[in-house]
Amino acid sequence: MPKPESFINNKQSRHGYFLLLVGILFIAINLRPSLAAVGPLINHIGEATGLSNSMLGLLTTLPLIGFGVVSTLTPLFTRRFGIEGTLLGAMLMLVIGIGIRSLGGIFMLYFGTLLLGIAIAFGNVLLPGLTKRNFSSNSGFITSLYSSIMAVGASLAAGISVPLADNYGLGWRVSLGVWAILALIAFFVWLPQLSSLKKSEEKRSFSKAMKSLGQSPLAWKIALFMGLQSLTFYVILAWLPAILQSRGYDAEYSGWMLSLSQAAGILGSLIVPTWGGKKNDQRSIVWLLIMVEVIGIVGLLFPQLGFVPVWVSFIGFVLGGTFGLALLFLVLRSKDTESATELSGMAQSIGYVIAATGPIIFGSIFDFTGNWTYSLLLLIFFAACKLYTGLGAAAYGKV
């Protein structure tokens, strides 16, 4: 395992390096379960609350709205509290948000969902900055490591949510609430990092930095690629179980198929950023990923073909790979830690605003047409858009 540059330069101990890496991984594994747990339980929630498909889609969209609002502002928090302090506060907010969501009532369901989305936004934005600061010469490997851990968390939540609710008789609220325990563990694992807290000494204007990024075509392509891959990810996260259940599969099988897609995403997250980090130009990787994604979506379009595990595995692998690649772009296309955090904030803010439209549009199209064909065709259109923006983001350059 390579040592991060900052620890070598500051003569930090191997113990400190190990704690930082473990802390990053514990934060990473908390950035998906509270979201991935919703999809398999969507019918449970709908039956208990009477919410429409459009309103149920909002449970996936609200966190993305939180991502969009908070992501751009994250550098302001790191200048005041440092990356370490901001991440610690985010883990505490995640515990609170998950708890509120599970307490009861429609308002609490949505309010808690918004809070946990804001908490996750901080983690999403700051992990690339940490990678740039501490692991810049090994950014592909470290990005693969933590993005695959994020996929592990998503896969675990997708797979066990229905069994926790049904087989163990905990109900959907407790099944959603158990992830507060994992977030609380991450809070205490990250706590020692406050002893090495570093506040940004960057004096440049935040507004000028954002204006400069807004004028960069490369920054926009990265942001749009981030948004389009996230849109597809959250659509699959929210609606894949419902699609399969509409075709006669039971809730537990559908949840495990979502889990399989997330597990395949682990493989994509491990392979693609490491591969991309060894290349100056990642356009060939973008071509390959989009081709595989379209094959998977076409497979789902024709249920008579069968082979559902194959198609969801293809889609999951690509979603993990494109997510890891998007995170890698934030590191490779930035000049330093501060610019990596700013680019991450801008890209994820714009990206998740785009992504937030996905689950609602997808569910609304089904409400209007009564089948999933048109919704899945829309995903193929988004894949074409992702190809265009991804090719631009993959070409060598700096923001």
N, C-alpha and C positions, 0 to 999 in steps of 0.2 A: 504493500500500500504506500503510495507516494506521500511525502510530507507536504503540507501546505506551506507556501512561501513565507507567510507572515509569522508562522510559528518558528521557522528556521531563523529568520532575521531577528526575531525577538527572543530567541533562545528559550522558547516555551518548552515545557516538559512533554514527553510522550503521553503522560496522563492527561494533560490539558488538551492535547490533540484528540485523544480518544473521546474525552467528554464532549468536545465540540461536535465531532462526527456523530456520536450517539444522540446528542441533542437535536441535530439536524434531522436525523432519521425519525426520531419520535415526533417531531413537529410534522414531518412529511406524512407519516402514516395517519395523522389526524385530519388531513386536508380533504379527504374524500368520504369516509364512512358515514358521516351525518347526512351527506347528500345521496350516496348510493343506497342507503337503507330505505329511501322513500319509494323508489320504483317498484320493487317487489310487493310493497304494502299498499300500493296506490288504490287497488280495489277495496282492501280492508278500510282504508281511510274514507273512500267514497261512500261505501255502504254505511259507515258509522255516522258520517256527517251530512250526507246528502248533497255533497258538492258536485258540480258538473265537471266534465273532463277539462274544460277551459280553466276552471278555478283550481282543479287539482294540479294542472300544469303550472299554475302560479307558485306552488310549493317548491318546484324546481327552479322557477324563474326568479323568485325573490332573492335567493342568495346571489344570483348573477347580477341583479340590480345593485346589491350591496357591494359586489366586486367592482362594478363599474363606477360607483360613486366614490369608494374609498381608495381604489388603486392609485389614481393620479395624486391623491393627497398624502400617500404614504411617506414620501421623502420629507414632508414637513414634520411628521412624527419622529422619524429617525434622526433629524437634526436636533430635536429636543430631548428625546429619550434614548437615542442610539438604536441600532438594529437589535441588540440584545434585549433592551428594555421594552421595545415595541412588540417583539415576539412574545415576551413573557405576558404582557397585558393581553395579547391576542389569545393566548391559550386560556387565560382566565375568562375572557369574554366568551370563548367557545363553550366552556363548561356551563356558564350561565345561560347561553342561548339554547343549548340542547336541553337543559333542565326546564326552561320556560316552555319550550315547544311541547314538552311531554306532560305538562301539568293539567291541561284540559281547557276546552273552549276553543272556538274558532279563532278569536282574536289572539289568544296565547299561541296557538298553532302557527299563525303567520308572523307574529311579532318575534317569537323565538327563532323562527326560520331566518328572518331578516338579520337578527343579531349574530347568529352563527355564520351567516354569509359574510358579514363585515369582518368577523374574526378570521375567517379563512382567507379573505382578501389580503390581509397583512402577510400571512404566511406565503401565499402565492407570489406576491411581489418581492419579498425580501430574500427568499432562498436563492434566486439568481445573483443578487447582490453579494450574499455571503460566499457564493461560489467564486465570483469574480475577485473578491477581496482575499480569500484564503486558499483558493485552489485553481488559479487562473491557468496554470500550465497543464492542468489535468481536468479541465472543465467538462470535457465529454464524458469521462468516467464518473465524475461526481454527479453530473446531471443525470446520467443513467441510473446511478445508485439511488438517489432520492426520488426520482420520478417513478422508478419501479416500485419503491416502497409505497408511494402514493397509490399505485395500482393495486398493490397487495391489500391496502386498507379498503379500497373500493370493492375488490373481489370478495373479501371476507364479509363485508357488510351486506353485499348483494346476496351472498349465499346463505347466510344464517338468519336474515331478518324474518322470513316466513316461519322457519322452524321455531325460532324464539317466541314468536307471537302465537303460533298454533300448537305445535307439538309440546311445548313447555307451558302453555296456557298463560303466557305473560300478557298477551294482548298487544296491539300495534303500538300503543303509547309507550309502554315499557321497552318494547323492542327498539323503538327510536331513541329512547332515553339512555340505554346502557352505554352508548358511546361517550357520554360525559365522563365515565370512569377512565377511558383511555386518554381523553384530553387532560384530565386532572393529573394523571401520571406524567404526561408530557410537560405540564407546568413545573412539577418538582424536578424532573430531569434537566430542564432548561435553566432552572434557578441558579445554579453555580456560575452560569455565564455572565451574570451581573457583576461578578468580581473583576471581569476583564472588559467591562462596558466601554465602548468607544463611541463618543458622539462625533458627528460629522463636523469637520473643520472647514468645509467648503463654504465660501462666502458669496458665490455667485447667486444671482437672483433666481428664485424658483420660477417666477413667471417668465423670465427670459429663457431659462432652460426649457420650459414647456413650449414656448414659442418657437425656439430653435428646432425642437423635435417635430413640432407641427408642420414645419416647412421642409422636412426631410422625406422624400419619396420612399427611401428605404425603411424609415421608421413606420410609415403608413402601411407598407407591404407586410412588415412583421406584425403590426397590430391587426391587420385584416386576416392574415393567416392564423394568428392566435384566435381571433374571433370565430372564424369559420370552423376550425377544428374543434373549438370548444362547443359551438352550436351543435355539431353532430354528436359530440360526446354526451352532452346533457339531454339531447333528444333520445338517444339510445338508453341512457340511464333512466329517464323518466318513463319511456313508453315501450321498450322492448318486451317486458313481461306482459303488458296489455295486448300487444300485437299477437304474441304467441297464445295467450289465453283466448283471444277472439277466434283462433284457429283450432280450438279444442284441447289445448294443453292445460294441465292444472297449474295452480299458482306456485306450487313448490318446484315443479319442473321448470316453469318459466323463470323463477328466481334463480335457479341453478344455471340456466342458460345465460342470464345476465352475469352471473358470477363467472361463468366460463369466458365470456367476452372480456371481462375485467382481468381474468387470469392470463388470457392471451395478450392483454395490454401490458402485463408485467414483462413478458418476453420482448414486446416491441419497445418498451421503455428501457430495457437493458441493452438491447442491440443497437437501436438507431442512434441515440446520442453519442455512444462510444464510437460508432462507425463515422458519424458526421464530424465528430471532434478531430478526426485524423485527416479530414479533407478541408481544403480552402473553399471549395465549391461543392454544395450539397444538392445540386439540381437533379442529378441522376437518382438520388434517394427520394426526392419529392415525386418524380415520375413513377417510380416503382410503387410507392405507398398509395398513390391515388388510383393506380390501376387495380391493385388488390382490393381497395375499398369499394370500387364500383362493382367488381365481381361479387363481393359479399352482399351488397345491397340488391343487386339483380337476383341473387339466390333467394333472398327474403321476399322479393316481389312475386315469385312463383312457388307458392307453398307445395304444389304438386311435385316439385323436385325432391322434397325431403331434405336430408342432409343438414338439418338446422344447426347442429353443433359446428359443422364446417363453416357455414356462412357467418355465424356469430363470432367464431374464432378469427376469421379473416378481418371482420370489422373491428373486433377488439384489438388485434395486433396493430392495425393501422392507427387506431385512436391513441393507443399507448405510444406508438412511434412518432406520430405527428405532434403529440403533446410534448414529448421529450425533445423533439427537434425544435419546436417553438421556444421552449425554455433555453435550449442551446443557442439559438439565434440571439437571445437577449444578452448572453455572455460574449459570444464571438463578435457581435456587431457593435459592442460598446467599448469605450476607451479606458474606463476605470470604474471603481466601485460606485462612485456617485452617479456617473452616467448610466451604469447598468441598472441601478435602482430607479432612476428617472425613466429610462426606456422601458423597464419592466412595468412601472406604474402606468405610463401612457398606453403601452401595448395592451396591458391587461384591462385597463379601464375601457378603452374603445372596444377591445375584443369581447369582453363580457357583456357590454351593452348589446352588441350584436348577438351574442350567444343567448342572452335573456329572451330574445324573441322566439327562439326555436321551439321550446316545449309548448308554449301557448299556441303558436301557429300550427304546430304538428297536431296537437289535440283538437284545435278548432276545425282544421280541415276534416278530421275524422267525424267530429260532431256534424259537420255540414254534409259530408258525402256518405257516411255510414260504412266506409271501408278505409283501409290503410294504403291503398295503391298510390293515390295522388300524393300522400305525405312522403312515401318512399321515393317517388319520382323527384320530389323536391330535394331530397338528400343527394341525388345524382347531380342535379343542377349545382348544388352547393359544392360538391366535389370538384366540378369543373372550375368554379370560382377559386377554390382552394388551390388548385393546380396553378392557376395564373399568379396568384399572390405568393404562393410558396416558391415558385421559380424565381421571382424577383427578390424574395428574402434570402434565398439560398446562394445567390451570386455574391462573390467576395466583395467586401466593403465595410466601412465603419460609419456609424451615425455621427 
